[in-house]
Amino acid sequence: MGISNTLGRSALGLAAACLGGGAALADCTVQSGRERMLVIELYTSEGCNSCPPADRWLSSLRPEAAAGRVLPLAFHVDYWDYLGWRDAYAQPQFSSRQRAAAARAGARTVYTPQVIADGRNFDRWRQPQALQEALHRVEARRAEADLQIGIRAATEGAELDYRADVAGFSGNADLFLVRWESGLSSRVTAGENRGEVLQQDFVVRDWIGPLPAREGRRKLAGLPGAEEGWALLAYARGSGELLQAVNLPGVRCASRGSAR
């Protein structure tokens, strides 16, 4: 798996807007359920002219993501940058992650757009029934980890707390934090998508781990905006099998703050 140990810009300067009047957003926490969450990884690039339909499909998963059933993640790879357009969201480690994930899924090669769902190559992503089948398969298995993630305002910026209980798993587990961002837009002026305005959702901005402990705290520049989120994922060490994931969208925290 590709690993990034930097948090980058965390809240896009929207902390004050999210607070909604003082400390209304002092605490926002979510805990995983008994059923496993379906994690869908899309490997994509702004320099790939066959990727926009897959990007739009990933965006269409907003209802499933809001319901806590699916964690969609768009990993932008950098190996098409030479075609004339440098993807601002691409990271070399995401290309490395794709190669490792594809090998575990039994895929013979990597390409874009490539979709991996629950660790399996998911070529049928265009078919609505295929998504339902993947959901039923994943939710039929009891989760082997109990995860919790929370964000609260701090004197300077914000703090993210995470905790993982993997007592239900007999092996060793690795934890990863991911920061994703939606509502992004790029006007492409070169390459295969020249002249297009691309809309991006669930774009992975930071991938952090493996984390050194089962629980911990990380400082953030600020609270997440309504189009941002953080997720915690637990994987079986060695096999890379996903044990569980939990997602904390910034909009959930914003709605809690406005309700108080």
HELIX and SHEET records of a PDB file:
HELIX    1   1 ALA A   15  LEU A   19  1                                   5    
HELIX    2   2 PRO A   52  SER A   59  1                                   8    
HELIX    3   3 ARG A   62  ALA A   66  1                                   5    
HELIX    4   4 ASP A   81  LEU A   83  5                                   3    
HELIX    5   5 PRO A   92  ALA A  105  1                                  14    
HELIX    6   6 PRO A  128  GLU A  139  1                                  12    
HELIX    7   7 GLY A  250  ALA A  259  1                                  10    
SHEET    1   A 4 CYS A  28  GLN A  31  0                                        
SHEET    2   A 4 ASP A 146  ALA A 153 -1                                        
SHEET    3   A 4 ALA A 158  ASP A 165 -1                                        
SHEET    4   A 4 GLU A 215  LEU A 220 -1                                        
SHEET    1   B 4 VAL A  70  HIS A  76  0                                        
SHEET    2   B 4 LEU A  38  THR A  44  1                                        
SHEET    3   B 4 GLN A 114  ALA A 117 -1                                        
SHEET    4   B 4 ARG A 120  ASN A 121 -1                                        
SHEET    1   C 4 VAL A 203  ILE A 208  0                                        
SHEET    2   C 4 ALA A 173  GLU A 181 -1                                        
SHEET    3   C 4 GLU A 228  ALA A 236 -1                                        
SHEET    4   C 4 LEU A 242  PRO A 249 -1                                        
SHEET    1   D 2 LEU A 184  ARG A 187  0                                        
SHEET    2   D 2 VAL A 197  GLN A 200 -1                                        
END                                                                             
